[in-house]
Structure formats: structure tokens, C-alpha cells
């Protein structure tokens, strides 16, 4: 029964937690990965109920993987952004927390660039997301492990595109 309820909550989370769009133009182009020379890592923490007590650990994990892969990590001078977006909460039965958390973790690579029509737009080179659920006590580590996996895959894709 608990597994079914968790699966239902995770499904609802995937549907309900959608990124907010803004008025800027956005373009997806996987060929942009070959342009990635330096990155800045950003973490957007949308996790409630103490399921992600130290979101900075996710940024540190991502930066470590990128540096070990030989990808330059820096802020300024318009580097590509690797944005880690985490949204989640603790599950409840009625109003009683049950000690389990669910989250959606997204990883995107993007940068603002001048477009052919002379405007500036956000060009997305890569995007992906995963759903997680687990015990609240170990959820921070689960998220860190998932960031490790996703950023390692992304670093490999960037290096292959070079």
C-alpha cells in the first residue's frame, strides 16, 4: 500500500511540478554542447519539509565531477549554466509526516546568446529529469548520488561533443 501511495505521489509531483515559463525566447539545440568551454553551476532548491537540509552539497558534488572531467568551472564571462533544479516534499498520511520524501531532480545546460535575428535568447543544450523517493534520513544522500550520476553523464556528453 505504501509503495502504491508513493508511486501515486511521485506521478502527481511529475505532473504538478513544471518549470515556470517566462517571456524570453527559448531554443533547444543539442549541438550547443560542443560550444561548452566553461560552466557555472546553479542549484534551485524547491524542496520542503527538511528533505534537502544542505542544498549546497549538490552544487559542490556537481562542480567536483566537472573539474575532475577537465571542464572549467567559473562564474562570469557568460559561461554555460548547469542548473540543478530540485522540487520535493515529505509525504504525509493525513497531516502526519511518514518519514519519506519525494522529489523531481532536473539538470539543464543553457546560456543566453545572440540569435540570428539579432535578439537574445536562452539556448538550451541539454535537459533531463528524474524522480526519486526514499527515507527522509537518507534522502539528502540519494539526491547527491543522483546529481553525481546525471552530471557525470552530462560531462561525458560535453567531452564527446568537443
C-alpha contacts under 8 A as a table, 3 or more apart, distances in Angstrom:
res1	aa1	res2	aa2	distance
1	X	4	X	5.16
1	X	5	X	6.25
2	X	5	X	5.14
2	X	6	X	6.08
3	X	6	X	5.05
3	X	7	X	6.04
4	X	7	X	5.09
4	X	8	X	6.15
5	X	8	X	5.08
5	X	9	X	6.16
6	X	9	X	5.08
6	X	10	X	6.06
6	X	91	X	7.92
6	X	102	X	7.90
6	X	133	X	7.49
7	X	10	X	5.11
7	X	11	X	6.11
8	X	11	X	5.10
8	X	12	X	6.19
9	X	12	X	5.07
9	X	13	X	6.03
9	X	102	X	7.74
10	X	13	X	4.95
10	X	14	X	6.25
10	X	102	X	6.31
10	X	103	X	7.42
10	X	131	X	6.91
10	X	132	X	7.68
10	X	133	X	7.49
11	X	14	X	5.17
11	X	15	X	6.49
12	X	15	X	5.12
12	X	16	X	5.92
13	X	16	X	5.14
13	X	17	X	5.56
13	X	88	X	7.74
13	X	103	X	7.47
13	X	104	X	7.29
14	X	17	X	5.67
14	X	18	X	7.36
14	X	104	X	6.78
14	X	131	X	7.47
15	X	18	X	6.77
17	X	87	X	7.21
17	X	104	X	7.88
24	X	121	X	6.42
24	X	122	X	7.24
25	X	120	X	7.83
25	X	121	X	5.07
25	X	122	X	6.27
26	X	121	X	5.78
26	X	122	X	4.76
26	X	123	X	5.83
26	X	124	X	7.17
27	X	121	X	7.25
27	X	122	X	6.26
27	X	123	X	4.76
27	X	124	X	5.90
28	X	123	X	5.75
28	X	124	X	4.59
28	X	125	X	5.92
28	X	126	X	7.60
29	X	32	X	5.74
29	X	123	X	6.86
29	X	124	X	6.13
29	X	125	X	5.18
29	X	126	X	7.74
30	X	33	X	6.01
30	X	124	X	7.56
30	X	125	X	4.64
30	X	126	X	6.14
31	X	34	X	6.11
31	X	35	X	7.88
31	X	125	X	6.86
31	X	161	X	7.83
32	X	35	X	5.31
32	X	36	X	7.06
32	X	123	X	7.90
32	X	124	X	7.62
32	X	125	X	5.04
33	X	36	X	5.40
33	X	125	X	5.68
33	X	126	X	7.56
33	X	157	X	7.57
33	X	158	X	5.41
33	X	161	X	6.01
33	X	162	X	7.65
34	X	158	X	6.50
34	X	159	X	7.99
34	X	161	X	4.72
34	X	162	X	4.82
35	X	162	X	7.59
36	X	39	X	7.16
36	X	79	X	7.70
36	X	80	X	6.31
36	X	158	X	6.94
37	X	71	X	6.98
37	X	72	X	6.74
37	X	79	X	7.44
37	X	80	X	7.86
38	X	71	X	6.35
38	X	72	X	4.65
38	X	73	X	5.62
38	X	74	X	6.46
38	X	79	X	5.26
38	X	80	X	6.34
39	X	71	X	7.52
39	X	72	X	6.32
39	X	73	X	4.95
39	X	74	X	5.91
39	X	75	X	7.35
39	X	79	X	4.99
39	X	80	X	4.72
39	X	81	X	5.45
39	X	82	X	6.49
40	X	73	X	5.68
40	X	74	X	5.29
40	X	75	X	5.29
40	X	79	X	6.21
40	X	80	X	6.33
40	X	81	X	4.91
40	X	82	X	6.10
41	X	59	X	6.36
41	X	62	X	7.29
41	X	63	X	6.81
41	X	73	X	7.59
41	X	81	X	5.90
41	X	82	X	4.85
41	X	83	X	5.91
41	X	84	X	7.61
42	X	59	X	6.83
42	X	81	X	6.92
42	X	82	X	6.17
42	X	83	X	4.68
42	X	84	X	6.12
43	X	55	X	7.38
43	X	56	X	7.57
43	X	58	X	7.33
43	X	59	X	6.21
43	X	83	X	5.81
43	X	84	X	4.74
43	X	85	X	5.94
43	X	86	X	7.79
44	X	83	X	7.33
44	X	84	X	6.13
44	X	85	X	4.69
44	X	86	X	6.24
45	X	55	X	6.53
45	X	85	X	6.39
45	X	86	X	5.42
45	X	87	X	6.63
46	X	85	X	7.42
46	X	86	X	5.56
46	X	87	X	4.29
46	X	88	X	6.43
47	X	50	X	7.49
47	X	51	X	6.46
47	X	52	X	6.15
47	X	86	X	6.35
47	X	87	X	4.80
47	X	88	X	4.42
47	X	89	X	5.64
47	X	103	X	7.40
48	X	51	X	6.29
48	X	52	X	7.45
48	X	87	X	7.93
48	X	88	X	6.19
48	X	89	X	4.79
48	X	90	X	7.09
49	X	89	X	5.75
49	X	90	X	5.73
50	X	53	X	5.29
50	X	89	X	7.94
50	X	90	X	7.80
51	X	88	X	7.62
51	X	89	X	6.44
51	X	90	X	6.54
51	X	101	X	6.21
51	X	136	X	5.80
51	X	139	X	6.26
51	X	140	X	6.59
52	X	55	X	5.96
52	X	139	X	7.11
52	X	140	X	5.27
53	X	140	X	7.15
54	X	57	X	5.93
54	X	140	X	7.58
55	X	58	X	5.62
55	X	59	X	7.29
56	X	59	X	5.21
56	X	60	X	6.32
57	X	60	X	5.04
57	X	61	X	6.06
57	X	144	X	7.17
58	X	61	X	5.12
58	X	62	X	6.23
58	X	143	X	7.59
58	X	144	X	5.61
58	X	147	X	6.62
59	X	62	X	5.19
59	X	63	X	6.13
59	X	84	X	7.97
60	X	63	X	5.21
60	X	64	X	6.11
61	X	64	X	5.25
61	X	65	X	6.39
61	X	144	X	6.95
61	X	147	X	7.28
61	X	148	X	6.50
62	X	65	X	5.29
62	X	66	X	6.25
62	X	147	X	6.65
62	X	148	X	6.45
62	X	151	X	6.08
63	X	66	X	5.13
63	X	67	X	6.09
63	X	73	X	6.69
64	X	67	X	5.26
64	X	68	X	6.13
65	X	68	X	5.16
65	X	69	X	6.19
65	X	148	X	7.16
65	X	151	X	7.00
65	X	152	X	6.42
65	X	155	X	7.85
66	X	69	X	5.03
66	X	70	X	6.45
66	X	71	X	5.21
66	X	72	X	7.22
66	X	73	X	7.14
66	X	151	X	7.47
66	X	152	X	7.54
66	X	155	X	6.27
67	X	70	X	5.08
67	X	71	X	5.29
67	X	72	X	6.14
67	X	73	X	6.64
68	X	71	X	7.45
69	X	155	X	6.64
69	X	156	X	7.88
71	X	155	X	7.58
74	X	79	X	7.26
75	X	78	X	7.59
75	X	79	X	6.81
76	X	79	X	6.57
78	X	111	X	7.34
78	X	112	X	7.85
79	X	111	X	7.08
80	X	109	X	6.55
80	X	110	X	5.60
80	X	111	X	4.89
81	X	108	X	7.73
81	X	109	X	5.47
81	X	110	X	5.30
81	X	111	X	6.01
82	X	107	X	6.84
82	X	108	X	5.59
82	X	109	X	4.59
82	X	110	X	6.79
83	X	106	X	7.87
83	X	107	X	5.66
83	X	108	X	5.19
83	X	109	X	6.40
83	X	110	X	7.99
84	X	105	X	7.05
84	X	106	X	5.68
84	X	107	X	4.67
84	X	108	X	6.69
85	X	104	X	7.94
85	X	105	X	5.73
85	X	106	X	4.97
85	X	107	X	6.41
86	X	103	X	6.61
86	X	104	X	5.70
86	X	105	X	4.58
86	X	106	X	6.40
87	X	103	X	5.36
87	X	104	X	5.35
87	X	105	X	6.72
88	X	101	X	7.13
88	X	102	X	5.42
88	X	103	X	3.87
88	X	104	X	6.28
89	X	101	X	5.61
89	X	102	X	5.79
89	X	103	X	6.60
90	X	97	X	6.65
90	X	98	X	7.56
90	X	99	X	6.80
90	X	100	X	5.65
90	X	101	X	4.19
90	X	102	X	6.44
90	X	136	X	7.39
91	X	97	X	5.92
91	X	98	X	6.01
91	X	99	X	7.02
91	X	100	X	5.59
91	X	101	X	5.65
91	X	102	X	7.12
92	X	95	X	5.86
92	X	96	X	5.18
92	X	97	X	4.15
92	X	98	X	5.36
93	X	96	X	5.22
93	X	97	X	6.30
93	X	98	X	6.50
97	X	100	X	7.79
99	X	135	X	5.96
99	X	136	X	5.27
99	X	137	X	7.71
100	X	133	X	7.05
100	X	134	X	5.41
100	X	135	X	4.41
100	X	136	X	4.91
101	X	133	X	5.50
101	X	134	X	5.54
101	X	135	X	6.17
101	X	136	X	5.49
101	X	139	X	6.90
102	X	131	X	7.42
102	X	132	X	5.59
102	X	133	X	4.23
102	X	134	X	6.72
103	X	131	X	5.81
103	X	132	X	5.33
103	X	133	X	6.47
104	X	129	X	6.82
104	X	130	X	5.73
104	X	131	X	4.55
104	X	132	X	6.39
105	X	129	X	5.38
105	X	130	X	5.24
105	X	131	X	6.29
105	X	132	X	7.73
105	X	143	X	7.91
106	X	127	X	7.30
106	X	128	X	5.63
106	X	129	X	4.03
106	X	130	X	6.46
107	X	126	X	7.93
107	X	127	X	5.78
107	X	128	X	5.53
107	X	129	X	6.23
107	X	150	X	7.36
107	X	151	X	7.80
108	X	124	X	7.26
108	X	125	X	7.60
108	X	126	X	5.45
108	X	127	X	4.29
108	X	128	X	6.54
109	X	124	X	5.80
109	X	125	X	5.39
109	X	126	X	5.06
109	X	127	X	6.47
110	X	122	X	6.56
110	X	123	X	5.47
110	X	124	X	4.21
110	X	125	X	5.71
110	X	126	X	7.29
111	X	122	X	5.59
111	X	123	X	5.53
111	X	124	X	6.73
112	X	120	X	6.44
112	X	121	X	5.37
112	X	122	X	4.34
112	X	123	X	6.03
113	X	120	X	5.47
113	X	121	X	5.65
113	X	122	X	6.40
113	X	123	X	6.71
114	X	118	X	6.15
114	X	119	X	5.78
114	X	120	X	4.55
114	X	121	X	6.54
115	X	118	X	5.40
115	X	119	X	5.44
115	X	120	X	5.77
115	X	121	X	6.53
116	X	119	X	7.39
124	X	127	X	7.34
132	X	143	X	7.83
133	X	139	X	7.71
134	X	138	X	7.26
134	X	139	X	5.93
134	X	142	X	7.82
135	X	138	X	5.64
135	X	139	X	5.84
136	X	139	X	5.02
136	X	140	X	7.76
137	X	140	X	7.58
138	X	141	X	5.49
138	X	142	X	6.37
139	X	142	X	4.89
139	X	143	X	6.20
140	X	143	X	5.26
140	X	144	X	6.28
141	X	144	X	4.92
141	X	145	X	6.11
142	X	145	X	5.13
142	X	146	X	6.22
143	X	146	X	5.05
143	X	147	X	6.14
144	X	147	X	5.10
144	X	148	X	6.16
145	X	148	X	4.95
145	X	149	X	6.27
146	X	149	X	5.04
146	X	150	X	6.11
147	X	150	X	5.17
147	X	151	X	5.82
148	X	151	X	5.45
148	X	152	X	5.94
149	X	152	X	5.27
149	X	153	X	6.31
150	X	153	X	5.18
150	X	154	X	6.17
151	X	154	X	4.83
151	X	155	X	5.94
152	X	155	X	5.09
152	X	156	X	6.24
153	X	156	X	5.20
153	X	157	X	6.33
154	X	157	X	5.04
154	X	158	X	6.22
155	X	158	X	5.09
155	X	159	X	6.17
156	X	159	X	5.13
156	X	160	X	6.11
157	X	160	X	5.10
157	X	161	X	6.17
158	X	161	X	5.17
158	X	162	X	6.54
159	X	162	X	5.35
